[in-house]
Amino acid sequence: MNIIGIAGQVHDASAALVADGRIVGAAAEERFTRRKHVSLLDLGGIPARSIEFCLNRGALRADDVTDVAYFMQPIPDFIYRLRLDVSRANRSLPYAFKRFRLELRYLNGHLRTVRALKRHFPSANVHFVDHHTAHANSAYWCSQYQTAAALTLDQKGEQSATRLTHFASDGLQRVVLDIPFPHSIGFLYASLTKYLGFTPNSDEFKVMGLASYGKPNYRHFVEAMAPVTPDGSYRLNEEFISPGWESHHLGPAAIRTLGKPRSRTDPVEQRHADIAASLQQVVEDRAVRLARLLHERTGERRLVMAGGVALNCAMNSAVAALGLFDEIFVQPAAGDEGTSLGAALFVASNSRPPARDFDHSYWGPEYADEDVKAALEACRLPHLKVTADDRAERVARLLSDGMVVALFDGRMEWGPRALGNRSILADPRAIEMKDRLNRKIKFRETFRPFAPAVLEEDCADYFDLPIEGPAPYMLFLATVKREVRSRIPAVVHVDGTARVQTASRRTNRLLWEILTAFKALTGIPVLVNTSFNLAGEPIVCSPSDAIRTFTRSEIDALSIGGFLVARNERLLRRL
């Protein structure tokens, strides 16, 4: 079976290929189009570039695809949305008509994509996979667990907003609890993200970073927005939400308590940080309650997580701190882009269990040195060819001298985190490095933290992780040990935490070698690792993307394939 998975009706369009039970490739369409969070609606059809990549990676033609796995069931989604609209219409015919037209637009978008898929893959069977089933399967089959409890949290699937699932050893799935939309942690977080002046379905991670600067002075009110129910789950209090829920506007009752919403250009005030802190605490509390309920009903000691809310590192760490689960796996592409892979794995599992070969997140495209050389010659940047043996040593020396170095190597990461193949690296020893990266390279808010990459074997000397074993995907917060905080201040957040990536030789040899060489030079096995992109842009995909981003920022040097690139001839001589 050659199965193409497709996802991203409203945001984060993507494609993935599973061939004979093995993952071949997976990528978000935004990396190719250079339009962040691009959707199938934006594309007017299918994620053509990510599909093309997957087919090329598998050496397949469109006729070779036997099955297409779609990340949602359009008709049940349409019916549920209509029912929800009718229940909230309050006998207002203009509102009901407006909502009906909107729902038809979404349905037509799904149907347009399905028709395009059938034209593109004429020999394939099209499968419509329930959205939360796709999320749960993306986490379960990419873990190494034979049995597991699954917690999936996002804004909305066809009907579900949160689901608790139990996977038996043969992959048999039993739904333990479904929480229907609009009772959604993801929707609450997105709505307050909008209220705080950021973009919903995009900037929730900014709210998580801002929360560390605040005090939970509004917690009681946010608790009232998502009260706990007797069974241990939660419900959303619709009194505080605007009827047109896609807008993510809060209702008048919420505005009276929280005050005027912040616009994008307004300064960030202490009140905003306090609201973010209150929201973060409530979301963590609700997730902890759900995890406890899931453990009680399944008895499982292994947990897998997915859905956009599972990208919230602080929430994941709160769940891990419960101590109820011996092992926790969070899908690195936890958001909607990951459902293309989850849908494909679910369809594959109906024939036989897929291979458990997800031991890294590097499933995107890679480029040969010939492609890199052609891109470099086209832009006439100073560069030199380096051998694999001395590349890590050269990069580490630049980093130890205070240079900022972009790293472009191997296959692109799957998911929103840059994990060494499309990264910007820097020395963590100077507190000034944080401001330099934010102001002159990333062009983003100053309250945003930076993540550390650390040698896996040295992690315990610097960080207290909430889980046992490695943390290769930047999905958990670690407490930075007090005795080392002054040594790596650029990666220590205001609350003493850091979103850690552990690096091993097995999964990313070059990053591991750079960290090892940096440790030999400085005694520090840690580097700042942030994504190779500018604010508002997707992470770079191709050599030309990397070079363009390099020239538009103040990055000092670029390690790209077998080449080192300098900003000028003087710096080239130092390389």
MITOR-711854 format. One record per residue (C-alpha): residue in three letters; x, y, z. Coordinates in steps of 0.25 Angstrom, whole numbers, plus 2048, in hexadecimal, padded with zeros to 3 digits. Example, Ala and Ser with C-alpha at 12.3 -4.5 7.8 and 13.67 -1.06 7.14 Angstrom:
% MITOR-711854
ALA8317EE81F SER8377FC81D 
//
This chain:
% MITOR-711854
MET800800800 ASN80580E7FC ILE7FD818805 ILE7FD827803 GLY7F782E80F ILE7F283C80E ALA7EE847818 GLY7EC85581B GLN7DE85B816 VAL7DF86881E HIS7EE868822 ASP7FB860821 ALA7F9858814 SER80284D813 ALA80483F80C ALA80B832811 LEU80E82580A VAL80E817811 ALA81280C807 ASP8107FE80C GLY80F80281A ARG81B80B81A ILE81C81A81B VAL82381F80F GLY82182E810 ALA819839816 ALA819848814 ALA810855816 GLU80C85C80A GLU810869810 ARG81F86680F PHE81D865800 THR8148717FD ARG81A87A808 ARG80D87E80D LYS80C87A81C HIS800871820 VAL7FB871812 SER7EE869811 LEU7E7860807 LEU7DD86B806 ASP7E8875802 LEU7EE86B7F8 GLY7E08697F1 GLY7E385A7F1 ILE7EE8517F5 PRO7FC8537FC ALA8038517EE ARG8118547F2 SER81184B7FE ILE80A8407F6 GLU8158417EC PHE8208407F6 CYS81A8337FC LEU81882D7EF ASN8278307EA ARG82C82B7F8 GLY82581E7F6 ALA82981D7E7 LEU81A81C7E4 ARG8108217D9 ALA8028267DD ASP7FD8197D6 ASP8058117E1 VAL7FD8177EC THR7F380C7F1 ASP7EC8147FC VAL7EA823800 ALA7E782580F TYR7E0832812 PHE7E183881F MET7D283B822 GLN7C483681E PRO7BE842817 ILE7AF83E818 PRO7AF83B827 ASP7B6848829 PHE7AC850821 ILE7A084A828 TYR7A684D836 ARG7AA85B832 LEU79C85E82D ARG795858839 LEU79E860842 ASP79B86D83A VAL78C86A83B SER78D86884A ARG79487684B ALA78C87E841 ASN78188384B ARG777884840 SER77F88E838 LEU77D88B829 PRO788894824 TYR79288D82E ALA78D87F82A PHE78E88281B LYS79C88881D ARG7A187C825 PHE79B87281B ARG7A387980F LEU7AF878818 GLU7AD86981A LEU7AB86780C ARG7B886E808 TYR7BF864812 LEU7B885880C ASN7BB85D7FE GLY7C985E801 HIS7CA850806 LEU7C384B7FA ARG7CC8537F0 THR7D884D7F7 VAL7D283F7F6 ARG7CF8417E7 ALA7DD8467E5 LEU7E383A7EC LYS7DA8307E4 ARG7DF8377D7 HIS7EE8377DC PHE7ED8287E1 PRO7E48217D7 SER7E78137DC ALA7E68167EB ASN7DB8137F5 VAL7D88207FD HIS7D681D80C PHE7D0828815 VAL7D6827823 ASP7D082D830 HIS7D8839834 HIS7DB834842 THR7DE82683D ALA7E982C834 HIS7EF83483F ALA7EF828849 ASN7F581E83E SER80082883B ALA804827849 TYR80281984C TRP808813840 CYS81481C840 SER81781884F GLN81E80B852 TYR81280785C GLN80A7FA859 THR7FF7FF862 ALA7FC80E866 ALA7F281886B ALA7F0823861 LEU7ED832864 THR7E983B858 LEU7E684985A ASP7E385484F GLN7D985E84C LYS7CF855844 GLY7CE84983B GLU7C1844835 GLN7BA845843 SER7C584284D ALA7CE84D853 THR7D584385D ARG7D583485D LEU7DB829866 THR7DE81C85F HIS7E480F863 PHE7EC80785A ALA7ED7F885C SER7FA7F0858 ASP7F47ED84B GLY7F17FB848 LEU7E27FA84B GLN7DD80784F ARG7D280A859 VAL7CD81885C VAL7CD81B86B LEU7C782986B ASP7C3833860 ILE7C1842864 PRO7BA848858 PHE7BC856852 PRO7BA861857 HIS7BF85C864 SER7CE85D860 ILE7DB861867 GLY7E1864859 PHE7D686E856 LEU7D7874863 TYR7E6876861 ALA7E487B853 SER7DA885858 LEU7E288B862 THR7EE88B859 LYS7E5894850 TYR7E189D85C LEU7F089F85F GLY7F38A4851 PHE7F989884B THR7F588F840 PRO7EC883843 ASN7F087583E SER7FE87B83C ASP803883848 GLU7FF87B854 PHE80D878857 LYS810887859 VAL805887864 MET80C87B86B GLY81988386B LEU81288F870 ALA80B88887C SER818886883 TYR819895885 GLY80B89688C LYS804892898 PRO7F788A897 ASN7EE89689D TYR7E3892893 ARG7E3883896 HIS7D588389C PHE7CF88A890 VAL7D6881886 GLU7D287588F ALA7C387A88D MET7C587A87E ALA7C986B87E PRO7C286588B VAL7C585788F THR7BA84D88E PRO7B7841898 ASP7BD837890 GLY7CB83E890 SER7CA844883 TYR7C685287F ARG7BC85B877 LEU7BD868871 ASN7B4873876 GLU7AE879869 GLU7AA885870 PHE7B888B86E ILE7BA887860 SER7B588F854 PRO7AA88784B GLY7B388883F TRP7BD87E844 GLU7C687E838 SER7CA88D83C HIS7CF889849 HIS7C989584F LEU7C689585E GLY7B7899862 PRO7B38A686A ALA7B389F877 ALA7C289B876 ILE7C68A9871 ARG7BF8AF87D THR7C98A7886 LEU7D58A787E GLY7D58B5878 LYS7D78BA86A PRO7DE8B0860 ARG7EC8B385C SER7EF8B684E ARG7FB8B1847 THR8028BE848 ASP7FF8C1856 PRO80A8BF861 VAL8098B3869 GLU8058B7877 GLN8068AF884 ARG7F78AC883 HIS7F98A5877 ALA80489C87D ASP7FB89A889 ILE7F0895880 ALA7FA88C878 ALA7FF886885 SER7F088388A LEU7ED87D87D GLN7F987487D GLN7F686F88B VAL7E886C888 VAL7EC86487B GLU7F685C883 ASP7EC85988E ARG7E2854884 ALA7EC84C87D VAL7F184688A ARG7E384288D LEU7E083B880 ALA7ED834881 ARG7EA82F88F LEU7DC82B88A LEU7E282387E HIS7EC81C887 GLU7E0818891 ARG7D8812885 THR7E380B87E GLY7ED807888 GLU7F880B87E ARG80680F882 ARG809814874 LEU80382186E VAL803827860 MET7FF83585D ALA7FB83D850 GLY7F284884C GLY7F785784B VAL7F685985A ALA80084E85C LEU80A857856 ASN80985F864 CYS81685A86B ALA812860878 MET805858878 ASN80C84B873 SER81684D87F ALA80A84E889 VAL804841884 ALA81283A885 ALA814840893 LEU807838898 GLY81082C898 LEU804823893 PHE80B81F886 ASP819818885 GLU81B81D877 ILE81582886F PHE81682B860 VAL811837859 GLN81083884A PRO81A842845 ALA81084683A ALA805847845 GLY7FC85183D ASP7F484F831 GLU7FF84D828 GLY80284082F THR7F483B82C SER7F983881E LEU80382E823 GLY7F982982E ALA7EE826823 ALA7F781F81A LEU7FC816826 PHE7EE81382A VAL7EA80E81C ALA7F780681C SER7F4800829 ASN7E77FA824 SER7EF7F181C ARG7FB7EE825 PRO8027F5830 PRO80B80082B ALA81A7FF82D ARG81F80683A ASP82A80E833 PHE82781C838 ASP83381E840 HIS83682C83B SER82F838835 TYR83783A828 TRP82D83681D GLY82D842814 PRO835845807 GLU844845806 TYR84E84C7FC ALA85B8477F6 ASP8678507F6 GLU8658527E7 ASP8588597EA VAL85F8617F5 LYS86B8657EC ALA86186A7E1 ALA8598737EB LEU8668787F1 GLU86C87C7E3 ALA85F8837DF CYS86088C7EB ARG86F88E7EB LEU87188D7FA PRO87F88A800 HIS88087B803 LEU889870804 LYS888861803 VAL88B859810 THR88C84A812 ALA88384381B ASP88E840825 ASP89184F828 ARG884855826 ALA87F854835 GLU88C85983A ARG88C865831 VAL87D868835 ALA880866844 ARG88C870844 LEU88387A83D LEU879878848 SER883879853 ASP88888684E GLY87988C84F MET87588A841 VAL86788683D VAL86787B833 ALA85B87582B LEU85B866829 PHE85586081C ASP85785181B GLY851844817 ARG842842817 MET83884D81C GLU83184B82A TRP82384682A GLY81B84F834 PRO81C85E838 ARG82A85C840 ALA83785E839 LEU84085283F GLY84D855839 ASN84B85382A ARG845861827 SER84A868834 ILE851875838 LEU85B872843 ALA86287B84D ASP86B87C859 PRO86287B866 ARG86C88186F ALA86988F86D ILE85C895872 GLU85D89F866 MET85B89485C LYS84C89385F ASP84A8A285C ARG8538A1850 LEU84B89584A ASN83E89C84D ARG8408AA848 LYS84A8A883C ILE84989A837 LYS83B89483A PHE8348A283A ARG82A89E845 GLU8258A1853 THR82F8A385E PHE82789A868 ARG82988E85F PRO833883865 PHE83D87B85D ALA83E86C85E PRO84B865862 ALA85185985A VAL859850863 LEU861844862 GLU858838867 GLU86383286F ASP865840877 CYS857844878 ALA855840887 ASP86184988B TYR859855886 PHE84A852886 ASP84084B88E LEU836845884 PRO828841888 ILE82A834880 GLU833828881 GLY83D827875 PRO840830869 ALA83783C864 PRO83B83D856 TYR82F846851 MET82E85285A LEU82184E85F PHE82384F86E LEU82885A878 ALA834857881 THR83885E88D VAL84686388B LYS84F85F897 ARG85286B89F GLU8618698A0 VAL86286A891 ARG85987588D SER86488088D ARG86B877883 ILE860877879 PRO85888387B ALA85388586D VAL84B87886D VAL84587A87B HIS83788087B VAL83288A886 ASP82C87F88E GLY83987688E THR83486C883 ALA838868875 ARG83286186A VAL83D856868 GLN84184E85C THR84A84385F ALA85483F854 SER85A832851 ARG86482D847 ARG85A822842 THR84F82C83E ASN85783983A ARG865836838 LEU869844834 LEU86284B83F TRP868842849 GLU876844843 ILE874853844 LEU870852852 THR87B849855 ALA88685284F PHE87F85E856 LYS880857863 ALA88F854860 LEU89286385E THR889869869 GLY88685E873 ILE877860870 PRO86F855869 VAL86385F866 LEU86086885A VAL854871857 ASN84C86B84C THR841873846 SER83A871839 PHE84087582C ASN836880827 LEU83288E829 ALA826893831 GLY81988F829 GLU82088681F PRO82087781F ILE82D86F822 VAL83686F816 CYS83586380D SER83E864801 PRO84C8697FF SER8478767F9 ASP83E878805 ALA84A87780E ILE852881806 ARG84788B805 THR84488A814 PHE85388B817 THR85589880F ARG84989F815 SER84D89D823 GLU85A89F82B ILE85E89182C ASP86D89082B ALA86F883824 LEU86887881D SER86B86981E ILE864863812 GLY86785580D GLY87685480A PHE87886380A LEU87A86F814 VAL87587C810 ALA87988A815 ARG873897815 ASN88089D80F GLU88E89A80B ARG89489E818 LEU88C894820 LEU88E88A815 ARG89D88A818 ARG899887827 LEU89187A823 
//
